[in-house]
Amino acid sequence: MEIENDRIKYRRANIDDIEILIDYRVRFLNELYNHPQDYASEILRKALQEYFSEAIPSNYFIAWLAEYNGKIIGTSGMVVWQMPARYGGLESGKLGYILNSYTIPEARRKGICTRLLNELIKEAKSLGLTYLHLHASEDGMNIYRKAGFTEPDQIELKLRLE
């Protein structure tokens, strides 16, 4: 598919886009975890439906979509969350977590992910967020570094609870 950049429409996702967001989250995860493209857990889909149904209207999840000739070709999302305030620019305690940046394979390397990320950064600033963080794939590392993301100053530990 030949894509003309000036014909791509970018828009903020809304409650009517939940099925698209679910499909693209599943595509993203299948690619990340090397699952077949058509693999989809019904438990995962149901959990995503519940999450997006609550988080989109409350602005706890914000997503942007790239559309070309009536077809969604890319998406990126941001979870907005709050923790207790602290020093160092986090007096509001509000943070954003960028995730699910996904462009269909035939539309990659056209600046779509960068544009979607920039829209989310604008949204974050308008909401008064002072920090954004993310986990980057190797493919996305340069995009995020060019946008100003850096390695964290402190090591983050995690514990998996089973």
C-alpha positions as CSV (number, residue, x, y, z in Angstrom):
1,M,0.0,0.0,0.0
2,E,1.4,3.4,-1.0
3,I,0.6,6.0,1.6
4,E,0.6,9.7,0.9
5,N,1.5,11.4,4.2
6,D,-0.6,14.5,3.5
7,R,-3.7,12.4,3.3
8,I,-3.3,10.8,6.7
9,K,-5.8,12.1,9.3
10,Y,-4.9,12.2,12.9
11,R,-7.6,12.2,15.6
12,R,-8.1,11.6,19.3
13,A,-9.8,8.2,19.9
14,N,-13.2,8.3,21.6
15,I,-15.6,5.7,23.1
16,D,-16.8,4.6,19.7
17,D,-13.2,3.5,18.9
18,I,-13.0,0.8,21.6
19,E,-13.1,-2.1,19.1
20,I,-10.3,-0.5,17.1
21,L,-8.2,0.0,20.3
22,I,-8.7,-3.6,21.3
23,D,-7.8,-4.9,17.9
24,Y,-4.6,-2.8,17.7
25,R,-3.6,-3.7,21.3
26,V,-4.0,-7.4,20.4
27,R,-1.9,-6.8,17.2
28,F,0.7,-5.0,19.2
29,L,0.9,-7.8,21.8
30,N,0.9,-10.6,19.2
31,E,3.9,-9.0,17.5
32,L,5.7,-8.3,20.8
33,Y,5.2,-11.8,22.0
34,N,5.6,-13.6,18.7
35,H,2.0,-14.9,18.6
36,P,0.2,-15.6,15.3
37,Q,-1.5,-12.4,14.0
38,D,-4.9,-13.9,14.5
39,Y,-4.3,-15.1,18.1
40,A,-6.6,-13.4,20.6
41,S,-7.5,-14.5,24.1
42,E,-11.2,-13.9,24.9
43,I,-10.2,-13.1,28.5
44,L,-7.8,-10.4,27.2
45,R,-10.4,-8.9,24.9
46,K,-13.0,-8.8,27.6
47,A,-10.5,-7.1,30.0
48,L,-9.6,-4.5,27.4
49,Q,-13.3,-3.8,26.7
50,E,-13.9,-3.2,30.4
51,Y,-10.8,-1.1,30.8
52,F,-11.4,1.2,27.8
53,S,-15.1,1.6,28.6
54,E,-14.1,3.1,32.0
55,A,-10.8,4.8,31.2
56,I,-11.6,6.7,28.0
57,P,-14.6,8.7,29.4
58,S,-12.7,9.5,32.6
59,N,-9.5,10.6,30.6
60,Y,-7.4,8.0,32.4
61,F,-6.6,6.6,29.0
62,I,-6.0,8.8,26.0
63,A,-5.3,7.5,22.5
64,W,-4.6,9.0,19.1
65,L,-5.3,7.3,15.8
66,A,-3.9,7.7,12.3
67,E,-6.4,7.1,9.6
68,Y,-5.8,6.6,5.9
69,N,-8.6,6.2,3.3
70,G,-11.0,5.3,6.1
71,K,-8.7,2.6,7.6
72,I,-6.9,3.0,10.9
73,I,-3.2,2.5,10.2
74,G,-1.6,3.5,13.6
75,T,-2.4,4.1,17.2
76,S,-0.7,5.2,20.4
77,G,-2.0,5.5,23.9
78,M,-1.3,7.1,27.2
79,V,-2.4,6.0,30.7
80,V,-2.8,9.0,33.0
81,W,-2.3,8.2,36.6
82,Q,-1.6,9.9,39.9
83,M,0.7,9.1,42.8
84,P,1.3,11.0,46.0
85,A,3.2,14.2,45.3
86,R,6.9,14.4,45.8
87,Y,9.8,16.8,45.1
88,G,11.6,17.0,41.8
89,G,8.9,18.2,39.5
90,L,6.2,15.8,40.7
91,E,4.4,18.1,43.0
92,S,1.2,17.3,41.2
93,G,1.8,13.6,41.3
94,K,0.3,13.3,37.8
95,L,2.2,11.1,35.3
96,G,1.7,9.6,32.0
97,Y,2.6,6.2,30.7
98,I,2.9,5.8,26.9
99,L,2.0,2.4,25.5
100,N,0.7,0.6,22.5
101,S,2.4,2.6,19.8
102,Y,1.6,0.5,16.8
103,T,1.6,1.1,13.1
104,I,0.6,-1.5,10.6
105,P,3.7,-2.9,8.9
106,E,3.0,-1.4,5.4
107,A,2.7,2.1,6.9
108,R,5.9,2.1,9.0
109,R,8.8,4.5,8.5
110,K,6.6,7.3,7.4
111,G,6.6,9.4,10.7
112,I,3.2,8.1,11.9
113,C,4.4,6.9,15.3
114,T,6.3,10.2,15.8
115,R,3.2,12.2,15.0
116,L,1.0,10.1,17.3
117,L,3.6,10.5,20.1
118,N,3.8,14.2,19.6
119,E,0.0,14.4,19.9
120,L,0.1,12.5,23.2
121,I,2.9,14.8,24.5
122,K,0.7,17.8,23.7
123,E,-2.1,16.2,25.6
124,A,0.1,15.4,28.6
125,K,1.3,19.1,28.7
126,S,-2.3,20.3,28.5
127,L,-3.2,18.0,31.5
128,G,-0.4,19.4,33.6
129,L,1.7,16.2,33.5
130,T,5.4,16.8,34.2
131,Y,6.7,13.3,33.4
132,L,6.0,10.6,30.8
133,H,7.5,7.2,30.9
134,L,7.4,4.1,28.7
135,H,8.9,0.8,27.9
136,A,10.4,0.9,24.4
137,S,11.0,-1.9,21.9
138,E,14.2,-1.8,20.0
139,D,12.3,-0.6,16.9
140,G,10.9,2.4,18.8
141,M,14.0,3.4,20.8
142,N,15.2,6.0,18.3
143,I,11.7,7.6,18.0
144,Y,11.5,8.1,21.8
145,R,15.1,9.3,22.2
146,K,14.5,11.9,19.4
147,A,11.4,13.1,21.3
148,G,13.6,13.6,24.4
149,F,13.0,10.4,26.5
150,T,16.1,9.4,28.5
151,E,17.2,6.5,30.6
152,P,15.8,6.7,34.2
153,D,18.0,8.0,36.9
154,Q,17.0,5.4,39.3
155,I,16.6,1.7,38.8
156,E,13.1,0.5,38.9
157,L,12.5,-2.9,40.5
158,K,9.5,-5.1,40.0
159,L,7.9,-8.1,41.7
160,R,5.5,-10.4,39.9
161,L,2.7,-11.5,42.2
162,E,1.1,-14.8,41.3
